[in-house]
Amino acid sequence: MKALVWLLTFWAVTLGAQESMGIPSTGEIRGQKDAVGFATTAEAMALAWKLSEAPPPPEKLGEIPSSGIVGVVCPHDDYVYAGRMYRLLVPLVKAPRVVVVGVLHPWKRLGVGERVVFDPFKAWRTPDGPVPVSSWREALLAKLPAEEVLVSREASEAEHSVEAIAYWLRHQNPNLEIVPIFVPGMGFPRLAELARKTGRALREVMAERGWQPGRDVAVVISADAVHYGPDFHHIPFGEGGVEAYVKACARDKELLLGPLAGPVSEEKLLQAFTTWVDPQDVGTYRLPWCGRFSIPFGYLMAQEAFGGVVAHPLAYATSVGWPELPAAGSGLGRTAPANLYHFVGYPGVVLTVSDKPLRYLGPPEKQRRTP
């Protein structure tokens, strides 16, 4: 009887996850969670790539490093809103193997615990054809304590933050391989511990194969910045309007140019973490960045795997401060409104391996946008 109950529960969970997907998974190929905000066809993906080159560009926070790039922080919002940020950041990733560190938005509902979450699929559907999951994912998993990881089909099908970026990476490089990782909510000490362990495992996998950071393996961290407005229960500067928008964006950029910049350290990441969440209750936002767990994890994992990682704030944009991509009739849609009372920020950061001092461009007045 217990076995029957377990089996029925398993199928109920699996079917529920499948029904919530825009394009269901088939066999060992993961489907597509969001078939509205992201491209579903090769034609729509090519159009998003092309349209995202058009001005105005995202707000510039710094220069693109000339060498040593091992990863980026990239948003995961609808392509019509965030396309220019994807287009700026994804081409900086040259490695054919990419560890994509994603958010796990429904971590409370899924009850995954304080573990690193992986998917079980052999490939992911993309608009341009399947992208394989690297075979060395199994080697990575084997180097991590079994009780500290979870391989979950349900979690990977319930989350959109990895697929959003994987489609751009695959469009750029048909020979791409990915290893998706999902980071649920947890306290900072545990987050840092798991990030370090995952980074050490990645370093060992790379060393065994003679791979180099940036050339053979890169890390992309998925994260959106502020979610502002009554719908997000976040209105510290008023319910909205130009003044609230300017202040919310300024606070985002202070984080990008402050604790999220320069040589990676736990101290600075803890500062950012406690800005985002209540450390006594990590499910309670102080500042709603959905990258509150993925960014510290990704930074520290990269630091442990590659050594000497430096973060370069590159760009910033929002869902309302830039024109939407003119993609009507292409299949590229909107999953949420964008206005001065409901907007999302987009962080753009480049990670390098370097011990050279950095020069940042503070956001001059003339670069600041108001809609």
C-alpha positions in Angstrom: 0.0 0.0 0.0 2.8 2.4 0.9 4.4 1.7 -2.5 1.2 2.4 -4.2 0.7 5.7 -2.3 4.2 6.8 -3.2 3.7 5.9 -6.9 0.4 7.8 -7.1 2.0 10.8 -5.3 5.0 10.7 -7.7 2.8 10.7 -10.8 0.6 13.5 -9.4 3.6 15.7 -8.8 5.1 14.9 -12.2 1.9 15.5 -14.0 1.3 18.8 -12.1 4.7 20.0 -13.1 4.2 19.0 -16.7 0.8 20.8 -16.9 2.5 24.0 -15.7 5.0 24.0 -18.5 4.5 26.0 -21.6 6.0 23.1 -23.6 6.0 19.8 -21.7 9.1 17.7 -21.3 9.4 14.5 -23.4 11.4 11.6 -22.1 14.9 12.8 -21.2 14.6 16.2 -22.8 13.3 19.0 -20.6 10.6 21.1 -22.1 10.0 24.9 -21.7 8.5 26.4 -18.6 7.8 29.9 -20.1 6.5 29.8 -23.6 5.2 33.4 -23.5 8.1 35.7 -22.3 10.8 33.6 -24.0 11.3 32.5 -27.6 9.8 29.1 -28.6 10.9 29.0 -32.3 14.2 29.5 -34.1 12.7 32.5 -35.9 11.6 34.2 -32.7 15.0 33.6 -31.1 16.8 35.1 -34.1 14.5 38.1 -34.0 15.1 38.7 -30.3 18.9 38.5 -31.0 18.7 41.0 -33.8 16.3 43.4 -32.2 18.3 43.5 -29.0 21.2 45.1 -30.8 19.2 48.2 -31.4 19.7 51.3 -29.3 19.3 52.6 -26.7 21.9 50.4 -24.9 21.7 49.6 -21.2 23.2 52.1 -18.8 26.9 51.7 -18.6 28.5 51.1 -15.2 32.0 50.0 -16.3 34.1 48.8 -19.2 34.2 45.3 -20.6 37.3 43.6 -19.3 39.8 42.9 -22.1 40.7 39.4 -20.9 40.2 36.8 -18.2 36.4 36.6 -18.5 35.1 33.5 -16.7 31.4 34.3 -16.2 28.6 36.9 -16.0 25.5 37.8 -14.0 22.6 38.0 -16.4 18.8 38.7 -15.9 16.1 36.3 -16.8 13.0 38.4 -17.5 10.9 38.5 -20.7 12.9 39.0 -23.8 10.9 42.1 -24.9 12.0 43.8 -21.7 15.5 42.5 -21.0 16.7 41.6 -24.5 19.4 44.3 -24.6 21.0 43.0 -21.4 21.1 39.4 -22.7 22.6 40.6 -25.9 25.3 42.6 -24.1 26.2 39.9 -21.6 25.9 36.5 -23.4 28.4 37.1 -26.2 31.1 37.7 -23.4 30.8 33.9 -22.6 33.1 32.0 -24.9 33.4 28.6 -23.2 31.6 25.7 -24.8 30.6 24.4 -21.3 28.6 26.6 -19.0 27.4 26.1 -15.5 24.2 28.1 -15.3 23.4 29.0 -11.7 19.7 29.6 -11.4 17.1 30.8 -8.9 14.6 28.4 -7.5 11.6 30.7 -7.1 9.2 28.1 -5.7 11.7 26.7 -3.1 9.3 27.0 -0.2 6.4 25.2 -2.0 8.7 22.5 -3.3 10.3 21.8 0.2 13.7 21.0 -1.3 15.6 21.9 1.9 19.0 23.5 2.2 20.6 21.5 -0.7 22.1 22.2 -4.1 19.5 21.2 -6.7 20.3 19.6 -10.1 18.1 18.4 -12.9 18.0 14.8 -14.2 17.6 15.5 -17.9 20.1 14.6 -20.6 19.2 17.7 -22.7 17.0 20.8 -22.6 14.7 22.0 -25.3 15.7 25.3 -26.8 14.2 27.3 -29.8 17.3 26.3 -31.9 17.2 22.6 -30.9 18.2 20.6 -27.8 21.2 21.6 -25.8 22.9 18.7 -24.1 23.6 18.6 -20.4 27.3 17.9 -20.0 28.1 14.3 -19.2 30.5 15.5 -16.5 27.5 16.6 -14.4 27.6 13.0 -13.0 31.2 13.4 -12.0 30.4 16.7 -10.3 27.6 15.1 -8.4 29.8 12.2 -7.3 32.2 14.6 -5.7 29.4 16.2 -3.5 28.0 14.7 -0.3 24.8 12.9 -1.3 22.9 14.5 1.6 23.7 18.0 0.3 22.4 17.6 -3.2 18.9 16.9 -4.7 18.3 15.8 -8.3 14.8 16.9 -9.0 12.8 16.8 -12.2 10.0 18.7 -10.5 12.2 21.6 -9.4 13.8 22.0 -12.8 10.4 22.0 -14.5 9.0 24.5 -12.1 11.8 27.1 -12.7 12.3 29.5 -15.6 15.5 31.3 -14.7 18.0 28.9 -16.3 16.1 28.3 -19.6 15.9 32.1 -20.1 19.7 32.3 -20.5 20.3 28.9 -21.9 18.4 29.8 -25.1 20.7 32.8 -25.8 23.8 30.7 -25.1 22.6 28.0 -27.4 21.7 30.5 -30.1 25.2 31.8 -29.9 27.0 28.5 -29.8 25.4 25.3 -31.4 28.0 23.2 -29.7 27.1 24.4 -26.2 26.8 22.1 -23.2 25.2 23.2 -19.9 25.1 22.1 -16.3 22.1 23.7 -14.6 22.2 24.3 -10.9 19.2 25.7 -8.9 19.8 27.5 -5.6 17.0 27.5 -3.0 16.6 29.7 0.0 18.9 29.2 3.0 20.9 31.1 5.5 24.2 32.7 4.4 26.5 30.3 6.3 24.9 27.3 4.7 24.8 29.0 1.3 28.5 29.8 1.5 29.4 26.3 2.7 27.5 24.6 -0.2 28.9 27.1 -2.8 32.5 26.4 -1.6 31.9 22.6 -1.8 30.4 22.8 -5.3 33.2 25.1 -6.4 35.8 22.6 -5.1 34.1 19.8 -6.9 34.0 21.8 -10.1 37.7 22.6 -9.8 38.5 18.9 -9.4 36.4 18.0 -12.5 38.2 20.7 -14.5 41.7 19.6 -13.3 41.0 16.0 -14.2 40.2 17.0 -17.8 42.8 19.8 -18.2 40.2 22.5 -18.6 40.8 26.2 -18.0 38.4 28.8 -16.6 36.8 30.9 -19.3 38.3 28.9 -22.2 36.7 25.6 -21.4 34.2 26.3 -18.6 32.3 29.4 -17.6 29.7 30.3 -15.1 26.5 32.3 -15.7 24.5 33.5 -12.7 20.8 34.2 -13.3 19.4 37.1 -11.4 16.9 40.0 -11.7 17.3 43.0 -9.4 14.6 45.1 -7.7 11.0 44.1 -8.1 9.2 47.4 -7.3 5.5 48.2 -6.8 2.4 47.2 -4.8 2.2 43.9 -6.6 5.6 43.0 -5.2 4.8 44.4 -1.7 7.8 46.7 -2.0 7.1 50.4 -2.0 9.7 52.1 0.2 9.8 55.2 -1.9 6.0 55.4 -2.5 3.7 53.3 -4.7 5.5 54.4 -7.8 6.2 57.2 -10.2 9.4 58.8 -11.5 10.9 59.7 -8.1 10.3 56.2 -6.7 11.8 54.7 -9.9 15.0 56.9 -9.8 15.5 56.0 -6.1 15.0 52.3 -6.6 17.4 52.2 -9.5 20.0 54.2 -7.6 19.8 51.7 -4.7 20.3 48.8 -7.1 23.4 50.5 -8.7 24.8 51.1 -5.2 24.8 47.4 -4.6 26.3 46.6 -8.0 29.1 49.2 -7.5 29.5 48.3 -3.9 29.5 44.9 -2.3 28.9 43.1 -5.6 32.0 44.7 -7.2 35.7 43.9 -6.9 37.5 40.9 -5.5 34.9 38.3 -4.3 34.7 37.9 -0.5 32.2 36.4 1.9 32.2 39.7 3.9 30.9 41.7 1.0 28.4 39.1 -0.1 27.1 38.9 3.4 26.5 42.6 3.3 24.5 42.2 0.1 22.7 39.2 1.4 21.5 41.0 4.5 20.4 43.9 2.3 18.2 41.6 0.4 16.7 39.4 3.1 16.2 39.2 6.9 19.0 36.8 8.0 16.7 35.5 10.8 14.0 34.6 8.2 15.5 34.3 4.7 12.0 33.9 3.2 11.3 37.6 4.2 12.6 40.2 1.7 14.1 43.4 2.7 14.9 44.3 -1.0 13.3 41.9 -3.5 16.1 40.8 -5.8 15.3 37.2 -6.9 19.1 36.7 -7.2 19.5 37.0 -3.5 20.6 33.3 -3.2 22.0 32.7 -6.7 24.4 35.6 -6.7 26.3 34.8 -3.5 26.3 31.1 -4.4 27.6 31.7 -7.9 30.2 34.2 -6.8 31.6 31.9 -4.1 31.4 28.8 -6.3 33.3 30.6 -9.1 35.9 31.8 -6.5 36.5 28.3 -5.2 36.6 26.8 -8.7 38.6 29.4 -10.5 40.5 31.4 -7.8 41.0 35.1 -7.6 37.6 36.0 -9.1 36.9 39.8 -9.5 33.4 41.2 -10.3 33.1 44.0 -12.8 29.7 45.8 -12.8 29.1 46.4 -16.5 25.5 47.6 -17.0 22.1 48.1 -15.6 18.6 48.4 -17.1 14.9 48.0 -16.1 11.7 46.8 -17.6 10.3 50.3 -17.9 13.3 52.6 -18.6 14.0 51.2 -22.1 11.6 50.7 -25.0 10.3 47.2 -25.5 11.6 45.2 -28.4 9.2 45.7 -31.3 8.4 42.1 -31.7 4.6 42.1 -32.2 3.4 39.0 -34.0 6.6 37.0 -33.4 5.4 35.0 -30.5 7.5 37.0 -28.0 5.1 38.2 -25.3 4.9 39.6 -21.8 4.3 37.7 -18.6 3.8 40.8 -16.6 3.1 44.6 -17.1 5.9 47.1 -17.1 5.2 50.6 -15.8 6.3 53.0 -13.1 4.2 51.1 -10.5 5.4 47.7 -11.5 9.0 47.4 -12.7 12.0 45.1 -12.5 15.7 45.9 -12.5 18.3 44.0 -14.5 21.9 43.6 -13.2 24.9 43.0 -15.6 28.2 41.9 -14.1 31.3 40.3 -15.6 33.5 37.9 -13.6 37.2 37.7 -14.4 40.2 36.0 -12.9 42.6 38.8 -12.3 44.6 40.5 -9.6 44.8 43.8 -11.4 43.2 46.9 -9.8 39.8 47.8 -11.3 38.4 51.0 -12.7 34.7 51.5 -12.4 32.5 54.1 -14.1 30.1 55.5 -11.6 26.7 56.3 -13.3 27.1 59.9 -14.3 24.0 62.1 -14.2 23.6 62.1 -17.9 23.4 58.3 -18.1 20.5 58.1 -15.6 17.2 57.3 -17.3 13.7 58.3 -16.4 10.9 57.0 -18.5 
